[in-house]
Amino acid sequence: MAESDWDSVTVLRKRAPTAGQARSKQAVAAAQRKGQDVETTKKWSAGQNKQHVLSRNTAKLDRETEELHHIRVPMEVGKLIQKGRQEKGLNQKDLATRISEKPQIVTDYEAGRAIPNNVVLGKIERVLEIKLRGKDIGLPLHLGPKKK
């Protein structure tokens, strides 16, 4: 044991720092204290909130006055649905059951709040036998010869 060196220290199983640990503030400060070279580079616009920078298009969008909205069913079509339903002796729930839709759909179409759907309008046309789309709105729907 006389030959052992008491000034040297052997560390077993010490891992090298990961890339994230090597860039941490503590690692940089420790390297500066030891006098080691530390390379620092500033990334362009790092740590800045660049998503709120005004661009040329922002002013153009601000000047835009057009209101964007969905096209709704015209009130004329809603009144025709209501009139046709009453002539057939149906209430909104009965019509909704016949077209396999919720009663709220029929209510929205009659009130003019619904966004037009050709599938739903086609079902209503077939049940009420009234044309609700195209240029002949309100005329009787001719389905052709009925099948037996």
Residue pairs with C-beta under 8 A, 6 or more apart in sequence:
17 27
21 27
28 38
28 40
31 37
31 38
32 38
70 115
71 115
71 116
72 112
72 113
72 114
72 115
72 116
73 108
73 109
73 112
73 113
73 114
73 115
73 116
74 112
75 112
76 137
76 138
77 109
77 112
77 121
77 132
77 137
78 109
78 110
78 111
78 112
79 110
80 130
80 132
80 137
80 138
81 106
81 109
81 110
81 124
81 128
81 130
81 132
82 110
84 128
84 129
84 130
85 91
85 92
85 95
85 106
85 110
85 128
88 127
88 128
90 98
90 127
92 103
92 106
92 107
92 110
93 103
93 106
95 106
95 124
95 127
95 128
96 102
96 103
96 105
96 106
98 123
98 127
99 106
99 120
99 123
99 124
99 127
100 123
101 120
101 123
105 114
105 120
106 124
108 114
109 120
109 121
109 124
114 120
118 133
121 132
121 133
122 133
124 132
125 131
125 132
125 133
125 141
126 141
126 143
128 141
129 140
129 141
129 143
130 138
130 139
130 140
130 141
131 137
131 138
131 139
131 140
131 141
